[in-house]
Amino acid sequence: MSKKSHKSPNISTIAKLRALLTRRDKVILLFLFIATIFFSIMETIGISIIMPYITFASNPSLIFSNDISKRIYEILECSSTLQFMVFFSVILVAFYLFRILYGVAYNYALNRFAFRKYHFFAYRLFCKSVDLNYADFTRKKTDAIRHNITDAALKASFYVQYLLQMFSEIFTIVLMYGLLLITSWKMTLALSVILGLQVILITRFIGGKIKKMGAIRHAMDTRFHEIISKTFGNFKIIKLKGNQQDVQKEFESASFTRIGAEILTQTLLPMPKLILETIGFSVLILSVVYILVCYDSAAAVLPIISMYALALYRILPAVTKILQNYNMMSFYGNAVGHVYEDLLYHTDYEDNEPCEFARSIELRDICFGYKEGKPIIKDFNLTIHKGEKIAFCGPSGAGKSTLVDLIIGIYKPQKGEILVDDVKIDNHNLRSWRKKIGYIPQTIYLFDGSVADNVAFGSDLDEARVIQACKKANIYDFLCEHDGIYTRVGEGGILLSGGQKQRIGIARAIYDNPEILVLDEATSALDSATEARIMEEIYGVAKDKTLLVIAHRLNTIEHCDRKIEL
């Protein structure tokens, strides 16, 4: 345990990130890694080449005392040191232009990889959420799922970006450090000790605080989504209760905590830069004093001072950037953890093998419960013949909806089996079985779009089929008084009456011409007259279909062939 506690806080997060990357991602990362090394080498050359350039410019005779410069002079067949320096200057300018182009291409590749991972994470999280079985979905918070798809996936991609940028700066520092050791190893080691101590203190105290703020920010972001969803989802109730102030206070508390974490984080992030620059330039001043004491010649002092000035000018921002990237990785580490947990969450594979329903549905010794040891349905047996109209009755909590959800494949029995024409329903044919179901729930969810979009929801939109479904549901005449099947329904169907929403729900259920219709207390919220009309319409629509009705009221089930009491 003690060994684990001394680990870097990002080690476990990097391991999770590695598990999330595909083989192709790792190949791309290898190429980016090589590109990073090459970029660091160019950065080092860009700094180190200034020292001999200044030396030769201040004292051209030194060109002949250096073996490399002398050899280049002879190869180029220069007629004078001036010609050599002009050529040197042109090469130097060309090199810096190439470095700019390479830097742009490198940063594009880096950002392209990182943000494509955002697309990948968001898409996979969405697919994973859709593939959840219904029992697992009901146990998860919808706002948390939404937040992970939209926010955590983006932060996880930022984590990848910061990690790559940190490695880039590390290589640059290593190469620069090597040059400084060659220039003056004593002064470089002294500089290393001073800067190293500062880095340790910054990562230990500032980094830990930023990681904590990241956890608070993630929790408050999720809370934000929850408050907004429940507020606008119950807007009418809030108006009736007049408790706007309570909702506003709850929002204010979450917002204040979230912003407090953000303020502290943004305050702490620039601190490493300020600390390191102050120390770095102080060390540079002391280095100048040291060099002036050790060297009597100004010609010798100038290139060395220039070398250290340029190296520190590049090293200090690099160290600062490494610390900032490290701190941001700590801040976004929670997001990587949430993406990792959601993507590795086990979901059952469900296939679409053909499933024929010509004779009967049979339930054999079905057992099911939401909690272990507390079954709602136990050793239940039932046979439903094709075309039958079956009513499921009983008090609230008796298991009516649960039983029907088992029949239509929303839940899976914990014991026993469901057979359709003597073929067991399992993960191989479950999707095919579900496609035979038309479901009309008690609460019809309509999104802010047209009637056509809501009716065809989840299927390809066919205007003729939408019109036919709306006619069967007795809603088409009403739509013709407005914009036809492209009449807007409003968020949650707010522009429609309760009866109109139910009819659109019926049209949606029969749009794909299902073999089985399920009515889950779909008319219980309507007045008696409207309920009677809609039930007549449902029985008319379902005359050649198998109908499963969950209801409390007797008038709802009077046309059913059988009544199953639970």
C-alpha positions as CSV (number, residue, x, y, z in Angstrom):
1,M,0.0,0.0,0.0
2,S,2.8,2.4,0.9
3,K,4.5,1.8,-2.4
4,K,1.3,2.7,-4.2
5,S,0.8,5.9,-2.2
6,H,4.2,7.2,-3.4
7,K,3.4,6.8,-7.0
8,S,2.9,9.8,-9.3
9,P,-0.8,10.7,-9.4
10,N,-0.7,10.4,-13.2
11,I,0.7,6.9,-13.5
12,S,-2.6,5.1,-13.0
13,T,-4.3,7.5,-15.4
14,I,-1.7,7.0,-18.1
15,A,-2.2,3.2,-17.7
16,K,-5.9,3.7,-18.2
17,L,-5.3,5.9,-21.2
18,R,-3.0,3.3,-22.7
19,A,-5.8,0.7,-22.3
20,L,-8.2,3.0,-24.2
21,L,-5.8,3.4,-27.2
22,T,-6.1,1.1,-30.2
23,R,-3.2,-0.5,-31.9
24,R,-3.4,2.1,-34.7
25,D,-3.3,4.8,-32.1
26,K,-0.1,3.4,-30.7
27,V,1.5,3.3,-34.1
28,I,0.6,6.9,-34.7
29,L,1.9,7.8,-31.2
30,L,5.2,6.1,-32.2
31,F,5.5,8.3,-35.3
32,L,4.6,11.4,-33.2
33,F,7.2,10.4,-30.7
34,I,9.8,10.2,-33.5
35,A,8.6,13.6,-34.8
36,T,8.9,15.0,-31.3
37,I,12.5,13.9,-31.1
38,F,13.3,15.4,-34.5
39,F,11.5,18.7,-33.4
40,S,13.5,18.7,-30.2
41,I,16.8,18.2,-32.1
42,M,15.9,21.2,-34.4
43,E,15.1,23.3,-31.4
44,T,18.5,22.4,-29.9
45,I,20.3,23.2,-33.2
46,G,18.4,26.5,-33.4
47,I,19.8,27.5,-30.1
48,S,23.3,26.0,-30.3
49,I,24.1,27.3,-33.8
50,I,23.8,30.9,-32.5
51,M,27.0,30.5,-30.3
52,P,29.4,29.7,-33.2
53,Y,27.7,32.3,-35.4
54,I,28.3,35.0,-32.9
55,T,31.8,33.8,-32.3
56,F,32.7,33.8,-36.0
57,A,31.0,37.1,-36.6
58,S,33.0,38.8,-33.7
59,N,36.3,37.1,-34.6
60,P,36.4,35.7,-38.2
61,S,39.9,34.4,-37.8
62,L,38.4,31.6,-35.5
63,I,36.8,30.1,-38.6
64,F,40.3,28.6,-39.5
65,S,41.1,27.5,-36.0
66,N,38.1,25.2,-35.8
67,D,38.4,21.9,-37.7
68,I,34.7,21.7,-38.7
69,S,34.3,25.4,-39.9
70,K,37.7,25.2,-41.7
71,R,36.6,22.0,-43.6
72,I,33.3,23.6,-44.6
73,Y,35.2,26.8,-45.7
74,E,37.4,24.6,-48.0
75,I,34.5,22.5,-49.4
76,L,32.6,25.7,-50.3
77,E,35.8,27.2,-51.8
78,C,35.1,30.5,-50.2
79,S,37.3,33.4,-51.2
80,S,36.9,35.3,-47.9
81,T,35.6,35.0,-44.4
82,L,32.9,37.5,-45.4
83,Q,31.6,35.2,-48.1
84,F,31.6,32.3,-45.6
85,M,29.6,34.4,-43.1
86,V,27.1,35.4,-45.8
87,F,26.6,31.7,-46.7
88,F,26.3,30.8,-43.0
89,S,23.7,33.5,-42.6
90,V,21.6,32.3,-45.6
91,I,21.7,28.7,-44.3
92,L,20.7,29.8,-40.8
93,V,17.7,31.8,-42.1
94,A,16.7,28.8,-44.3
95,F,16.9,26.5,-41.3
96,Y,14.7,28.8,-39.2
97,L,12.1,29.0,-42.0
98,F,12.1,25.2,-42.3
99,R,11.8,24.9,-38.5
100,I,8.6,27.1,-38.7
101,L,7.1,24.9,-41.4
102,Y,7.9,21.8,-39.5
103,G,6.6,23.2,-36.3
104,V,3.2,24.0,-37.9
105,A,3.0,20.5,-39.4
106,Y,4.0,18.9,-36.1
107,N,1.4,20.9,-34.1
108,Y,-1.3,20.1,-36.7
109,A,-0.5,16.3,-36.5
110,L,-0.5,16.6,-32.7
111,N,-3.8,18.4,-32.5
112,R,-5.4,16.2,-35.2
113,F,-4.6,13.1,-33.2
114,A,-5.8,14.5,-29.9
115,F,-9.1,15.9,-31.2
116,R,-9.8,12.8,-33.3
117,K,-9.5,10.9,-30.0
118,Y,-12.2,13.2,-28.7
119,H,-14.4,12.1,-31.5
120,F,-13.5,8.5,-30.9
121,F,-14.1,8.7,-27.1
122,A,-17.4,10.5,-27.5
123,Y,-18.7,8.1,-30.2
124,R,-17.6,5.0,-28.3
125,L,-19.2,6.4,-25.0
126,F,-22.4,7.1,-26.9
127,C,-22.4,3.6,-28.5
128,K,-21.7,2.0,-25.1
129,S,-24.5,3.9,-23.5
130,V,-27.0,2.8,-26.2
131,D,-25.8,-0.8,-25.8
132,L,-26.5,-0.8,-22.1
133,N,-29.1,-3.3,-21.0
134,Y,-32.2,-1.5,-19.6
135,A,-31.5,-2.6,-16.0
136,D,-28.0,-1.0,-16.0
137,F,-29.3,2.1,-17.8
138,T,-31.9,2.7,-15.0
139,R,-29.2,2.5,-12.4
140,K,-27.1,5.1,-14.1
141,K,-27.8,8.8,-14.0
142,T,-28.7,10.1,-17.4
143,D,-27.0,13.5,-16.7
144,A,-23.8,11.7,-15.8
145,I,-23.9,9.7,-19.0
146,R,-24.5,12.9,-21.0
147,H,-21.7,14.7,-19.2
148,N,-19.2,12.0,-19.9
149,I,-20.1,11.9,-23.6
150,T,-19.9,15.7,-24.1
151,D,-17.4,16.9,-21.5
152,A,-15.3,14.0,-20.1
153,A,-14.4,12.8,-23.6
154,L,-13.1,16.2,-24.6
155,K,-11.0,16.5,-21.4
156,A,-9.6,13.0,-22.0
157,S,-8.5,14.2,-25.5
158,F,-6.9,17.3,-23.9
159,Y,-5.0,14.8,-21.5
160,V,-3.5,13.1,-24.6
161,Q,-2.5,16.5,-26.0
162,Y,-0.9,17.6,-22.8
163,L,1.0,14.3,-22.5
164,L,2.5,14.6,-26.0
165,Q,3.4,18.2,-25.5
166,M,5.1,17.3,-22.2
167,F,7.3,14.7,-23.9
168,S,8.2,17.2,-26.6
169,E,9.4,19.7,-24.0
170,I,11.3,17.0,-22.1
171,F,13.3,16.0,-25.1
172,T,14.1,19.6,-25.8
173,I,15.4,20.1,-22.3
174,V,17.5,16.9,-22.4
175,L,19.3,18.0,-25.5
176,M,19.7,21.6,-24.2
177,Y,21.0,20.2,-21.0
178,G,23.6,18.2,-22.8
179,L,24.9,21.3,-24.6
180,L,25.1,23.2,-21.3
181,L,27.1,20.3,-19.7
182,I,29.6,20.5,-22.6
183,T,29.8,24.3,-22.2
184,S,30.3,24.4,-18.4
185,W,29.4,21.2,-16.4
186,K,30.0,22.8,-13.0
187,M,27.6,25.7,-13.6
188,T,25.1,23.4,-15.3
189,L,25.0,21.0,-12.3
190,A,24.5,23.9,-9.9
191,L,21.7,25.2,-12.1
192,S,20.2,21.7,-12.2
193,V,20.1,21.4,-8.4
194,I,18.4,24.7,-7.9
195,L,15.8,24.2,-10.7
196,G,15.2,20.5,-9.6
197,L,14.3,21.5,-6.1
198,Q,11.9,24.1,-7.4
199,V,10.2,21.6,-9.7
200,I,9.8,19.0,-6.9
201,L,8.2,21.6,-4.6
202,I,5.9,22.9,-7.4
203,T,4.7,19.4,-8.5
204,R,4.2,18.3,-4.9
205,F,2.2,21.3,-3.6
206,I,0.7,23.0,-6.6
207,G,0.1,19.8,-8.6
208,G,-1.8,18.1,-5.7
209,K,-4.0,21.1,-5.2
210,I,-4.9,21.3,-8.9
211,K,-5.8,17.6,-9.0
212,K,-8.2,18.1,-6.1
213,M,-9.8,21.1,-7.9
214,G,-10.2,18.9,-11.0
215,A,-12.2,16.3,-9.1
216,I,-14.4,19.1,-7.6
217,R,-14.9,20.6,-11.1
218,H,-16.0,17.3,-12.6
219,A,-18.5,16.6,-9.8
220,M,-20.0,20.1,-10.1
221,D,-20.2,19.8,-13.9
222,T,-22.3,16.7,-13.5
223,R,-24.4,18.4,-10.8
224,F,-24.9,21.3,-13.2
225,H,-26.5,19.0,-15.8
226,E,-28.7,17.4,-13.1
227,I,-30.1,20.7,-11.8
228,I,-30.8,22.1,-15.3
229,S,-32.5,18.8,-16.4
230,K,-34.7,18.5,-13.4
231,T,-35.6,22.2,-13.4
232,F,-36.7,22.5,-17.0
233,G,-38.2,19.0,-17.0
234,N,-40.5,20.1,-14.1
235,F,-41.0,23.7,-15.1
236,K,-44.8,23.8,-14.6
237,I,-44.5,22.2,-11.2
238,I,-41.9,24.7,-10.1
239,K,-44.2,27.5,-11.3
240,L,-47.1,26.0,-9.3
241,K,-45.1,25.5,-6.2
242,G,-43.5,28.9,-6.5
243,N,-40.1,27.4,-5.3
244,Q,-38.0,29.2,-7.8
245,Q,-35.8,30.6,-5.1
246,D,-34.9,27.1,-3.8
247,V,-33.9,26.0,-7.3
248,Q,-32.0,29.2,-7.8
249,K,-30.1,28.7,-4.5
250,E,-29.2,25.1,-5.5
251,F,-27.9,26.3,-8.8
252,E,-26.0,29.1,-7.2
253,S,-24.3,26.7,-4.7
254,A,-23.2,24.3,-7.4
255,S,-22.0,27.2,-9.6
256,F,-20.2,28.9,-6.8
257,T,-18.3,25.7,-5.9
258,R,-17.5,25.1,-9.5
259,I,-16.2,28.6,-10.2
260,G,-14.2,28.5,-6.9
261,A,-12.4,25.5,-8.1
262,E,-11.8,27.1,-11.5
263,I,-10.5,30.4,-9.9
264,L,-8.0,28.5,-7.7
265,T,-6.8,26.4,-10.6
266,Q,-6.3,29.3,-12.9
267,T,-4.5,31.1,-10.1
268,L,-2.1,28.2,-9.5
269,L,-1.4,27.4,-13.1
270,P,0.9,30.4,-13.9
271,M,2.7,30.2,-10.6
272,P,5.4,27.7,-11.8
273,K,6.2,30.1,-14.7
274,L,6.7,33.0,-12.4
275,I,8.7,31.1,-9.9
276,L,11.0,29.5,-12.5
277,E,11.6,32.7,-14.4
278,T,12.5,34.6,-11.3
279,I,15.0,31.9,-10.2
280,G,16.2,31.2,-13.8
281,F,17.1,34.8,-14.5
282,S,18.7,35.2,-11.1
283,V,20.9,32.2,-11.8
284,L,21.7,33.7,-15.3
285,I,22.9,36.9,-13.6
286,L,25.1,34.9,-11.2
287,S,26.4,32.9,-14.1
288,V,27.5,36.1,-15.9
289,V,29.4,37.1,-12.7
290,Y,30.9,33.6,-12.5
291,I,32.1,33.7,-16.2
292,L,33.5,37.2,-15.9
293,V,35.5,36.1,-12.9
294,C,36.8,32.9,-14.7
295,Y,37.5,34.5,-18.1
296,D,39.6,37.6,-18.7
297,S,38.8,37.9,-22.4
298,A,35.5,39.5,-23.5
299,A,35.7,37.4,-26.7
300,A,35.5,34.2,-24.7
301,V,32.8,35.5,-22.3
302,L,30.4,36.7,-25.0
303,P,29.6,33.4,-26.7
304,I,29.3,31.5,-23.4
305,I,27.0,34.1,-22.0
306,S,25.0,34.1,-25.2
307,M,24.8,30.3,-25.1
308,Y,23.4,30.2,-21.5
309,A,21.1,33.2,-22.1
310,L,19.5,31.5,-25.2
311,A,19.5,28.0,-23.6
312,L,17.7,29.4,-20.4
313,Y,15.4,31.4,-22.7
314,R,14.3,28.1,-24.2
315,I,14.7,25.8,-21.1
316,L,12.7,27.9,-18.6
317,P,9.5,28.1,-20.8
318,A,10.0,24.4,-21.5
319,V,10.1,23.5,-17.8
320,T,7.2,25.8,-17.2
321,K,5.2,24.1,-19.9
322,I,6.0,20.7,-18.6
323,L,4.8,21.7,-15.1
324,Q,1.6,23.3,-16.6
325,N,1.0,20.2,-18.7
326,Y,1.5,18.0,-15.7
327,N,-0.9,20.0,-13.6
328,M,-3.5,20.0,-16.4
329,M,-3.1,16.3,-16.7
330,S,-3.8,16.1,-13.0
331,F,-6.8,18.4,-13.5
332,Y,-8.2,16.3,-16.3
333,G,-7.2,12.9,-14.9
334,N,-10.7,12.3,-13.4
335,A,-12.2,12.6,-16.9
336,V,-9.9,9.9,-18.3
337,G,-10.9,7.7,-15.4
338,H,-14.6,8.2,-16.1
339,V,-14.1,7.5,-19.8
340,Y,-12.1,4.4,-19.0
341,E,-14.8,3.1,-16.6
342,D,-17.6,3.7,-19.0
343,L,-15.9,2.2,-22.0
344,L,-14.8,-0.9,-20.1
345,Y,-18.2,-1.4,-18.6
346,H,-19.5,-4.8,-19.6
347,T,-22.4,-4.9,-22.0
348,D,-23.9,-8.1,-23.4
349,Y,-23.5,-8.6,-27.1
350,E,-26.9,-8.8,-28.9
351,D,-27.4,-10.1,-32.4
352,N,-30.1,-9.9,-35.0
353,E,-30.6,-13.6,-36.0
354,P,-34.0,-14.2,-37.6
355,C,-36.9,-14.8,-35.2
356,E,-40.3,-15.9,-36.5
357,F,-43.5,-15.4,-34.6
358,A,-46.3,-17.5,-36.1
359,R,-47.8,-19.5,-33.2
360,S,-47.1,-18.6,-29.6
361,I,-45.0,-17.0,-26.9
362,E,-44.2,-19.3,-24.0
363,L,-42.8,-18.3,-20.6
364,R,-41.3,-21.2,-18.6
365,D,-40.5,-20.9,-14.9
366,I,-39.5,-17.2,-15.2
367,C,-37.8,-15.6,-12.2
368,F,-36.8,-12.0,-12.0
369,G,-35.9,-9.4,-9.3
370,Y,-34.2,-6.0,-9.2
371,K,-32.4,-7.0,-6.0
372,E,-30.7,-10.2,-5.2
373,G,-32.8,-12.5,-3.0
374,K,-36.0,-10.4,-3.6
375,P,-37.8,-11.7,-6.7
376,I,-40.7,-9.8,-8.1
377,I,-41.7,-12.7,-10.4
378,K,-41.0,-16.3,-9.4
379,D,-41.6,-19.5,-11.3
380,F,-44.0,-17.8,-13.6
381,N,-45.5,-19.7,-16.6
382,L,-47.7,-18.3,-19.4
383,T,-48.5,-19.1,-23.1
384,I,-49.7,-16.3,-25.4
385,H,-51.1,-17.2,-28.8
386,K,-50.5,-15.1,-31.8
387,G,-53.4,-12.6,-32.3
388,E,-54.5,-12.8,-28.6
389,K,-55.4,-9.7,-26.6
390,I,-54.0,-10.2,-23.1
391,A,-54.6,-7.8,-20.1
392,F,-52.2,-7.7,-17.2
393,C,-53.8,-6.4,-14.0
394,G,-52.9,-6.0,-10.4
395,P,-51.9,-3.4,-7.8
396,S,-49.0,-1.1,-8.2
397,G,-45.7,-2.9,-7.6
398,A,-47.2,-6.3,-8.4
399,G,-44.8,-6.7,-11.4
400,K,-47.2,-6.1,-14.4
401,S,-44.8,-3.8,-16.3
402,T,-41.8,-5.9,-15.3
403,L,-43.4,-9.1,-16.7
404,V,-44.3,-7.4,-20.0
405,D,-40.8,-5.9,-20.2
406,L,-39.4,-9.5,-19.8
407,I,-41.7,-10.7,-22.6
408,I,-40.6,-8.0,-25.1
409,G,-36.9,-8.4,-24.2
410,I,-36.3,-5.2,-22.3
411,Y,-35.3,-7.2,-19.2
412,K,-33.8,-10.7,-19.3
413,P,-35.0,-13.5,-17.0
414,Q,-32.6,-14.5,-14.2
415,K,-34.0,-18.0,-14.3
416,G,-36.3,-19.7,-16.8
417,E,-36.7,-19.0,-20.5
418,I,-38.9,-17.3,-23.0
419,L,-39.7,-19.2,-26.2
420,V,-41.2,-17.9,-29.4
421,D,-42.5,-20.7,-31.6
422,D,-40.4,-23.1,-29.5
423,V,-37.2,-21.1,-30.2
424,K,-35.5,-19.6,-27.1
425,I,-35.1,-15.8,-27.0
426,D,-31.5,-15.0,-26.2
427,N,-28.7,-12.6,-27.1
428,H,-28.5,-14.1,-30.6
429,N,-32.0,-13.2,-31.7
430,L,-33.0,-10.6,-29.2
431,R,-32.8,-7.6,-31.6
432,S,-34.9,-9.4,-34.2
433,W,-37.5,-10.1,-31.5
434,R,-37.6,-6.6,-30.3
435,K,-38.3,-5.3,-33.8
436,K,-41.6,-7.1,-33.7
437,I,-42.8,-4.9,-30.8
438,G,-44.7,-1.6,-31.0
439,Y,-44.6,0.1,-27.6
440,I,-47.0,2.7,-26.3
441,P,-45.8,4.0,-22.9
442,Q,-47.8,5.9,-20.2
443,T,-45.6,9.0,-20.8
444,I,-44.9,9.7,-24.5
445,Y,-41.5,11.5,-24.9
446,L,-41.6,13.9,-27.9
447,F,-38.5,15.9,-28.8
448,D,-38.7,19.4,-30.3
449,G,-39.2,18.6,-33.9
450,S,-41.9,17.8,-36.4
451,V,-44.6,15.1,-36.0
452,A,-42.9,13.2,-38.9
453,D,-39.5,13.1,-37.1
454,N,-41.2,12.0,-33.8
455,V,-43.3,9.3,-35.5
456,A,-40.4,7.8,-37.5
457,F,-38.0,8.2,-34.5
458,G,-35.2,5.6,-34.9
459,S,-36.3,4.5,-38.4
460,D,-35.9,5.9,-41.9
461,L,-38.5,8.7,-42.5
462,D,-41.1,7.7,-45.2
463,E,-43.8,10.4,-45.6
464,A,-46.4,7.9,-47.0
465,R,-45.9,5.6,-44.0
466,V,-46.0,8.5,-41.5
467,I,-49.3,9.7,-43.0
468,Q,-50.7,6.2,-42.9
469,A,-49.7,5.8,-39.3
470,C,-51.2,9.2,-38.3
471,K,-54.4,8.3,-40.1
472,K,-54.7,5.0,-38.2
473,A,-54.0,6.9,-34.9
474,N,-56.7,9.5,-35.8
475,I,-54.3,12.4,-35.6
476,Y,-54.0,13.2,-39.3
477,D,-57.1,15.5,-39.6
478,F,-55.8,17.6,-36.7
479,L,-52.4,17.9,-38.4
480,C,-53.9,19.0,-41.7
481,E,-55.3,22.1,-39.9
482,H,-51.7,23.1,-39.2
483,D,-48.5,22.1,-41.2
484,G,-49.4,18.5,-41.8
485,I,-46.9,15.8,-40.7
486,Y,-44.3,18.6,-40.3
487,T,-46.3,20.3,-37.5
488,R,-43.9,21.2,-34.7
489,V,-44.7,19.5,-31.4
490,G,-42.4,21.6,-29.0
491,E,-40.1,20.3,-26.4
492,G,-41.7,17.3,-24.7
493,G,-44.8,17.9,-26.9
494,I,-45.7,21.1,-25.0
495,L,-47.6,22.4,-28.0
496,L,-50.0,19.4,-28.0
497,S,-52.8,18.2,-25.7
498,G,-52.5,14.9,-23.8
499,G,-54.7,13.1,-26.2
500,Q,-52.8,14.4,-29.2
501,K,-49.5,13.2,-27.7
502,Q,-50.9,9.8,-27.0
503,R,-52.1,9.5,-30.6
504,I,-48.6,10.5,-31.9
505,G,-47.3,7.8,-29.5
506,I,-49.7,5.3,-31.2
507,A,-48.6,6.4,-34.7
508,R,-44.9,5.9,-33.6
509,A,-45.7,2.4,-32.3
510,I,-47.4,1.2,-35.5
511,Y,-45.1,3.0,-37.9
512,D,-42.9,0.0,-38.5
513,N,-45.9,-2.4,-38.7
514,P,-45.1,-4.5,-35.6
515,E,-46.6,-7.9,-34.9
516,I,-47.1,-7.1,-31.2
517,L,-48.5,-4.0,-29.6
518,V,-47.8,-3.2,-26.0
519,L,-50.0,-0.7,-24.1
520,D,-48.3,0.2,-20.8
521,E,-51.1,2.2,-18.9
522,A,-50.9,4.6,-21.9
523,T,-54.3,6.2,-21.3
524,S,-54.3,6.4,-17.5
525,A,-53.5,10.1,-17.5
526,L,-56.4,11.0,-19.8
527,D,-60.0,11.8,-19.0
528,S,-62.5,9.0,-19.4
529,A,-64.0,10.2,-22.6
530,T,-60.6,10.7,-24.3
531,E,-59.4,7.4,-22.9
532,A,-62.4,5.5,-24.3
533,R,-61.9,7.0,-27.8
534,I,-58.2,6.2,-27.9
535,M,-58.7,2.7,-26.6
536,E,-61.2,2.1,-29.4
537,E,-58.6,3.4,-31.8
538,I,-55.9,1.1,-30.3
539,Y,-58.2,-2.0,-30.5
540,G,-59.0,-1.1,-34.1
541,V,-55.3,-0.7,-35.0
542,A,-54.4,-4.0,-33.2
543,K,-57.2,-6.1,-34.6
544,D,-54.8,-8.3,-36.6
545,K,-51.9,-8.0,-34.0
546,T,-51.1,-9.5,-30.6
547,L,-52.0,-7.0,-27.9
548,L,-50.5,-6.8,-24.4
549,V,-52.3,-4.3,-22.2
550,I,-51.1,-3.2,-18.7
551,A,-54.0,-1.3,-17.0
552,H,-55.8,-0.5,-13.8
553,R,-59.1,0.4,-15.2
554,L,-61.6,-2.3,-16.2
555,N,-63.0,-0.3,-19.2
556,T,-59.4,-0.4,-20.7
557,I,-59.4,-4.2,-20.9
558,E,-63.0,-5.0,-21.7
559,H,-62.1,-6.1,-25.2
560,C,-59.3,-8.4,-24.1
561,D,-59.5,-12.2,-24.6
562,R,-57.8,-13.0,-21.3
563,K,-56.9,-11.2,-18.0
564,I,-53.7,-12.2,-16.1
565,E,-53.8,-11.0,-12.5
566,L,-50.5,-10.5,-10.6
